[in-house]
Amino acid sequence: MNDGASNRSTRTEAMARRRIGTRASYLLAATTQTGWLQVARWRITKFIVVLGLVVTVVWSVTGASYFWPGWVWFGLLLPYASLLAIRVAIHASKRPSLAVHGALALILAATGIFIWLMGRLGYFWPMWLILGFVITLAVHVWVVPLFSNDREKVLERRVDVLTRTRRGALDVQEAEMRRVERDLHDGAQARLVSLGMSLGLADELLDSDPIEARRLLREARTGAVAALADLRSLVRGIYPPVLADRGLDGAIQALILAVPLPVEMNIDLPSARLPPPVESAAYFAVAEALANVVKHSDATHAWIEMGLEDGNLIALVGDDGNGGADANCGTGLLGIERRLVAFDGTLQISSPMGGPTIISMEVPCES
Amino acid sequence: MRVVIAEDLALLRDGLIRLLSAHGFEVVEAVEDGPSTLSALIGQRPDVAVVDVRLPPTFTNEGLVAAIEARRQLPGLPILVLSQYVEPLYARELLSDGVGGVGYLLKDRVMDVSQFVNAVRQVASGGTVMDPEVIAQLLVRRSVDEPLARLTDREREVLALIAEGRSNAAVAAGLFVSEKAISKHIANIFMKLNLPLSDDDNRRVMAVLAYLNARTAHPEK
């Protein structure tokens, strides 16, 4: 018994020493901050080591058989080890709750084993403790995330969606800018260059060939009109003036006036204007949907419904055409979807072969 | 002829003043925002006004709103509305009082000086001048519904030209037919659109309005 106790004592001492060493290195690694905190930590560490050694020396001098300093070591180290384990767990893992759970289980299991070592050994009862911890940890690892609406998971998914949609929105914007640049370059800019040339030539010919000069002046005027027409259609594609003037309701009325089939319109929006980006996204979405009706559906009749529900703008565009609309063929519907997704909106298409087609869009419009 | 001009861009305002003065108009007031447009229109009661749609302070359709309000207070006050873009919806609003003396043109048309001055004179004399662009936007539509479906293609062509503010003679010249044939077409149009008997100018306005009103299922507000 005595032999066993002294054996155990050296073992525990070594364990304790090792633990202190590990803890100290953890401490060095974990604390990047300098100053009083670190100094205080080192003082506490030194205090623990010195006190542990002192009681161990007292024990060896008194020659007591039972290694009671083990309990002093235990009392000194347990709070410190617990705090450190939790601290490391929080910083080390993607799932801090699980890591803390694991760390605490580890500390408690170690405590059990220590108490068993300090006691009479024999039946290894901490086994049941460890088994319990393993089971609860397993539940935490596999079962809990299946049933709980894990906030972390939700946030992770949200970040994924935001990353994707932000990229999509930037792509849309980039493509738009490039289109504007190209349209300006090939349209208005080119026309103005040719207009300037006509004017220059007319200036030269004014005295020698007034008839030709007059022809060139007319040509210049035609060119100016054409340049204006180009700019107008460009502006309409960027932000339709009627949308700024009249809001969604009026702009969609104007849209319907230019569609070559009867469109029934039922718009129920508050008189206060919606946030401009939402208005613009919804306008272009409805415009694209109507353009699809005209181009592909062979419909004789279309309808639009629009309203606010629970802070969401809901727009439905339907027709009595052939159906078979698919977002994956052609860029139109895909473009709408990407525009809407940038505002957390959604697009749904119901278009069985033979029709009817209903395109429903939903955009949250709380700013 | 006394003219009021409402245009916020100094460059265009001065250009319009110069252009109209050179053609024998007397510019009695030139204003540059919505509220002063309305007070100038009411205060001056000009023979004709040239008003830009987009004016301060809102830079939306301030000019159009002022024009419609002025004509509500002084029915038939001749106003020619100019804009960088035309919207059939606004054309319909301008015409909806059915009185005439209204024009709606793209600013581009100012470049064809003689035609522009003609348009101003026509509006001053109670006529209706619609920009060909408005008509073009409306012609996109297939005619499947009432009342325009009852018109023949030729009659629709004639109606489009009338909407632009052309006289019978000008329509006849444009379509290479006799004026007499045009008169017959016009009589048919009026009949098919169920327009009440009244003076010819007013019926022309009504015909154009019918044209603009066709196929808008949205109830009038």
Interface residues (C-beta under 8 A of the other chain):
Chain A: R221 A224 V225 L228 A229 R232 V235 R236 P241 V242 A244 D245 R246 G250 Q253 A254 I256 L257 A258 V259 P260 L261 P262 V263 E264 M265 T300
Chain B: R54 T60 N61 Q84 Y85 E87 P88 L89 R92 L106 K107 D108 M111 D112 Q137 L138 V140 R141 R142 V144 D145 R215 T216 A217 H218
